Amino acid sequence: MKPIAYYITAHGYGHGTRSGDVLRALHRLAPKQPVIVTTDLPNSFLDSRLEGCDNLTFRRGAFDVGLVQKDSIQSDLFQTLEKLEALYAREEELIVQEQNFLRENNVALVVADIPAIPLAAAQRSNIANIAIGNFSWDWIYADYAKTDLHWEFFVEKFRAVYEETDLLLRLPFAPPMEQFPNQKEIPLLASPGIPQRKKIIDISQSDICLEKPWVLLSFTSLDLSFQALENIRAHDDYEFFCVQPMEFPCSCIHSIDRHQVCFADILASCDIIISKPGFGLVSECIVNNKPLIYSDRGNFAEYPYLVEGIEKHLKNVHLPSEQLYAGDFFQALEKIKTAAEPTGFIRRSGAEMIAEELIRFGGS
């Protein structure tokens, strides 16, 4: 069988989370289908999500920048522009490099979530190409181009490739994405976790109370001061958790190794989630029926679409970012107890639907 080349942006774990769901579904439906995954996501993250998928091979590579993050909430637009300029100074070199890779490996299909350069390589090589996403980078950058024309060059670069893409598999919580000429609507694709409280207690090096509500601080990184950590310690009616690599030594926040308990199971084990609105996190809260306390996300065009999904499908409370960074969760934790139950319904077979599309295109 000819391989599928699957490219995952390293912009955030949400892209890797949903790609992991797709790749596991693809392995279930076509276990012999070879897939070459190209990404700069950490090996530890990939291992925790793709255990047992023996049809996959991995190579390192980054073909977009996304947004450079100061932490999980704050973006650095100046550094993002610098990195984009450095990347696109090598655009032609990278496209040719990927054309050679696709030819040498006899690739039948290129899938991208959602860098443009691999799609461009596929288009030049007359190879079927599919984009997966709930937003596109030209749309994100267009927001910044309204006040800084330096962004316009990159808006056009991404848009020109997206306009030639064979198919967009459009995920929930998305804008229209009209630059893609052919689209297919995809349901939610997250998978529920399995509660593992006893295992988490057993592997922990500190005392954890089983009877207290468990609160997960779900961020890749979060710059909390000593005073903020002391303020969190004052919420002694709750147990607080985070997932490595984020950790706060000498604090009351228990840091869990995703090698010992996978993220989906950590989330399923907690009673309340505190996070920013991100596609993967929102999706996993929905499938695990977890209430979400969500913070601001700065100037990011995806934010209102995700908030709309949160308000429709989750018990939720908004936590202003200044309260997040101060470790002041008391009001939000009180409000979430009586927050309204969600009224929306969303189908949850997205991973299988995407896998079926990849099998169909890969065999064409």
C-alpha positions in Angstrom: 0.0 0.0 0.0 1.2 3.5 -0.8 1.8 5.6 2.4 -0.1 8.6 3.6 2.0 11.6 4.6 0.4 13.3 7.6 1.8 16.8 8.7 0.9 18.2 12.1 1.6 21.7 13.2 3.5 22.0 16.5 1.6 25.2 17.3 -0.3 23.6 20.1 -1.2 20.2 21.6 -4.8 20.6 20.4 -3.7 19.9 16.8 -1.8 16.8 18.0 -4.7 15.7 20.2 -7.2 15.6 17.3 -4.6 14.2 14.9 -4.0 11.4 17.4 -7.7 10.6 17.4 -7.7 10.5 13.6 -4.6 8.3 13.4 -6.0 5.8 15.9 -9.2 5.6 14.0 -7.3 5.1 10.8 -5.3 2.3 12.4 -8.6 0.6 13.5 -10.1 0.8 10.0 -7.0 0.1 8.0 -4.3 -1.3 10.3 -1.9 -2.1 7.4 -2.1 1.5 5.9 1.3 3.0 6.3 1.4 6.6 7.5 4.4 8.8 7.8 3.8 11.5 10.4 5.8 14.7 10.2 5.8 17.1 13.2 7.9 18.8 15.8 5.5 17.8 18.7 7.4 16.2 21.5 7.9 12.4 21.3 6.5 12.0 24.8 3.2 13.5 23.6 3.0 11.4 20.5 3.9 8.2 22.4 1.1 8.9 25.0 -1.5 9.3 22.3 -0.5 6.7 19.7 0.5 3.6 21.6 -0.1 0.5 19.6 -0.4 2.2 16.2 2.3 0.1 14.5 1.5 1.4 11.0 3.0 4.8 11.8 6.6 6.1 11.3 7.7 9.5 12.4 10.0 12.2 11.2 10.8 15.6 12.6 9.8 18.7 10.7 8.1 22.1 11.1 6.5 23.8 8.1 4.6 26.5 9.8 5.1 28.8 12.9 1.5 29.2 14.2 1.8 31.8 16.9 4.8 32.0 19.2 3.5 31.8 22.8 4.9 33.5 25.9 2.8 31.0 27.8 -0.5 29.2 27.1 -2.4 32.5 27.2 -0.1 35.2 25.8 1.2 35.3 22.2 4.3 37.1 21.0 3.4 38.6 17.6 6.8 40.2 17.0 8.6 36.9 17.4 6.0 35.2 15.3 6.7 37.6 12.4 10.4 37.0 12.8 10.0 33.2 12.7 7.6 33.4 9.7 10.1 35.6 7.8 12.9 33.1 8.5 10.7 30.1 7.5 9.4 31.6 4.3 12.9 32.8 3.2 13.3 29.0 2.8 9.9 28.4 1.3 11.1 27.2 -2.2 13.8 25.0 -0.6 11.3 23.4 1.7 8.7 22.7 -1.0 11.3 21.1 -3.2 12.6 19.1 -0.2 9.1 17.8 0.5 8.5 17.0 -3.2 11.5 14.8 -3.2 10.4 13.2 0.1 6.9 12.5 -1.4 8.4 11.0 -4.6 11.0 8.9 -2.8 8.4 7.4 -0.5 5.7 6.9 -3.3 3.2 8.9 -1.2 -0.4 8.6 -2.3 -2.0 11.4 -0.1 -0.8 14.4 1.8 -2.8 15.5 4.9 -2.0 18.7 6.8 -3.3 20.1 10.0 -2.8 22.8 8.8 0.6 24.0 7.4 0.6 25.2 3.8 4.1 24.2 2.6 3.4 20.4 2.5 0.1 21.0 0.7 2.0 23.1 -1.9 4.5 20.3 -2.4 1.6 17.9 -3.0 -0.1 20.2 -5.4 3.1 20.7 -7.5 3.6 16.9 -7.5 -0.1 16.2 -8.5 -0.6 14.3 -5.3 -4.0 14.3 -3.6 -4.0 16.7 -0.6 -6.4 17.3 2.3 -6.4 19.9 5.0 -8.0 19.3 8.4 -8.8 22.2 10.7 -11.2 24.5 12.5 -9.3 27.5 11.3 -6.6 28.4 8.8 -3.5 30.5 9.3 -4.4 33.0 6.6 -7.6 33.8 8.6 -5.7 34.1 11.9 -3.0 36.4 10.4 -5.6 38.5 8.5 -6.8 39.8 11.8 -3.3 41.2 12.6 -2.9 42.5 9.0 -5.6 45.1 9.8 -3.2 47.0 11.9 0.2 45.8 10.6 0.7 45.3 6.9 3.7 43.0 7.5 1.2 40.2 8.0 -0.4 40.6 4.6 2.4 38.8 2.8 1.9 35.7 4.9 -1.9 35.9 4.6 -1.5 35.7 0.8 1.1 32.9 1.0 -1.2 30.6 3.0 -4.4 31.6 1.2 -2.9 30.8 -2.3 -2.2 27.2 -1.2 -5.4 26.7 0.6 -7.4 27.8 -2.5 -5.8 24.9 -4.4 -6.3 22.2 -1.8 -8.4 19.3 -2.9 -10.5 19.0 0.2 -11.0 20.7 3.6 -12.3 18.5 6.4 -13.8 21.3 8.5 -14.0 20.6 12.2 -16.6 22.1 14.6 -16.2 25.6 16.1 -14.9 26.9 12.8 -15.5 30.1 10.7 -16.8 29.5 7.1 -13.2 29.0 5.7 -14.5 30.0 2.2 -10.9 30.0 0.8 -11.1 26.2 0.5 -13.2 25.4 -2.6 -14.3 21.9 -1.4 -15.3 21.2 2.2 -16.8 18.5 4.2 -18.3 19.1 7.7 -16.9 16.8 10.3 -18.5 16.0 13.7 -16.6 16.2 17.0 -13.6 13.7 17.1 -12.4 13.5 20.7 -12.5 10.3 22.6 -13.6 10.0 26.3 -11.0 9.1 28.9 -11.2 6.6 31.7 -11.2 7.9 35.3 -7.9 6.8 37.0 -8.1 8.5 40.5 -6.7 5.5 42.4 -3.7 5.2 40.0 -3.1 9.0 40.2 -3.0 8.7 44.0 -0.8 5.7 43.9 1.9 7.3 41.7 1.8 10.7 43.5 4.6 11.6 45.9 2.2 13.7 48.0 -1.0 13.2 49.9 -4.2 13.7 47.8 -7.7 13.7 49.2 -10.1 11.5 47.3 -13.1 13.3 48.7 -12.2 16.8 47.7 -13.2 18.1 44.2 -10.3 17.7 41.8 -9.4 20.7 39.6 -7.2 20.4 36.5 -5.2 23.4 35.4 -4.9 22.4 31.7 -2.2 24.6 30.2 1.1 23.8 28.5 2.8 26.6 30.5 1.5 29.3 32.8 3.5 32.0 34.5 2.3 32.0 38.0 4.0 34.1 40.7 4.8 32.9 44.2 1.9 34.9 45.5 -0.5 33.4 43.0 0.6 29.9 44.1 0.0 30.9 47.7 -3.5 32.2 46.7 -4.2 28.8 45.1 -3.0 27.0 48.3 -5.7 29.0 50.2 -8.4 27.1 48.1 -7.9 24.2 50.5 -11.3 22.6 49.8 -9.9 21.5 46.4 -7.1 19.4 45.0 -5.3 21.0 42.1 -3.5 19.2 39.3 -1.5 20.0 36.1 0.2 17.8 33.5 4.0 17.7 32.8 6.0 19.5 31.5 4.1 22.1 33.5 4.9 21.9 37.2 5.1 24.1 40.2 7.6 22.7 42.8 6.8 23.3 46.4 3.2 24.3 45.6 -0.1 22.5 46.2 -0.5 21.7 42.5 0.2 18.0 41.8 2.0 17.6 38.4 1.2 14.3 36.6 3.4 12.6 34.1 1.4 11.8 31.0 3.6 8.7 30.5 2.1 7.2 33.6 -1.5 8.4 33.0 -2.6 9.7 29.6 -4.1 13.2 29.4 -7.5 12.0 28.4 -7.6 9.8 31.6 -6.3 12.7 33.7 -9.0 15.0 32.5 -11.7 12.2 33.0 -10.4 11.8 36.6 -11.0 15.5 37.5 -14.2 17.3 38.4 -13.5 20.8 37.1 -11.2 22.0 34.3 -9.5 25.4 34.3 -8.0 26.3 30.9 -8.0 28.6 27.9 -10.4 27.9 25.1 -8.6 25.5 22.7 -10.1 23.1 20.2 -8.7 19.9 21.7 -9.4 20.9 25.3 -13.0 22.0 24.6 -13.7 18.8 22.6 -12.3 16.6 25.4 -14.4 18.4 28.0 -17.5 17.9 25.9 -17.0 14.1 25.4 -16.1 13.7 29.1 -18.9 16.0 30.3 -16.6 18.1 32.4 -17.5 21.7 33.5 -15.0 24.3 32.2 -13.7 27.5 33.8 -12.2 29.3 30.9 -9.9 32.4 30.7 -9.3 35.1 28.1 -7.0 34.2 25.2 -5.9 37.7 24.0 -6.2 38.7 20.3 -6.9 35.4 18.7 -9.6 35.1 16.0 -10.6 31.6 17.0 -11.6 32.6 20.5 -15.2 33.7 19.9 -16.0 30.5 17.9 -14.7 28.3 20.7 -16.6 30.3 23.4 -19.8 29.8 21.4 -19.1 26.1 21.5 -18.3 26.2 25.2 -21.6 28.1 26.0 -23.6 25.7 24.0 -22.1 22.4 25.0 -20.5 22.8 28.5 -21.3 23.9 32.0 -19.0 26.9 32.1 -17.8 30.0 33.9 -15.5 32.8 32.5 -12.4 33.5 34.6 -10.8 36.9 33.7 -7.1 36.5 32.9 -6.1 38.8 35.7 -7.8 36.5 38.2 -6.1 33.5 36.6 -2.6 34.9 36.9 -3.4 36.0 40.5 -4.5 32.5 41.4 -7.9 33.8 42.5 -10.3 31.0 41.6 -12.7 31.3 44.5 -15.6 33.0 42.7 -15.3 30.9 39.6 -15.2 27.7 41.6 -18.3 28.7 43.5 -20.2 29.8 40.3 -19.4 26.5 38.4 -21.4 24.6 41.0 -24.6 26.2 39.9 -23.8 26.9 36.2 -26.5 26.1 33.7 -26.5 22.6 32.1 -25.6 22.7 28.4 -28.4 22.5 25.9 -26.6 21.8 22.6 -26.0 18.5 21.0 -23.0 17.6 18.8 -22.3 14.3 16.9 -19.1 12.5 18.0 -18.0 10.3 15.1 -15.5 12.7 13.5 -12.3 10.6 13.8 -13.9 7.7 12.0 -15.4 9.9 9.3 -12.0 11.6 8.6 -10.3 8.2 8.6 -12.8 7.0 6.0 -12.0 10.0 3.8 -8.3 9.4 4.0 -8.7 5.8 3.0 -10.8 6.8 0.1 -8.4 9.5 -1.1 -5.3 7.4 -0.4 -6.6 4.6 -2.6 -7.7 6.9 -5.4 
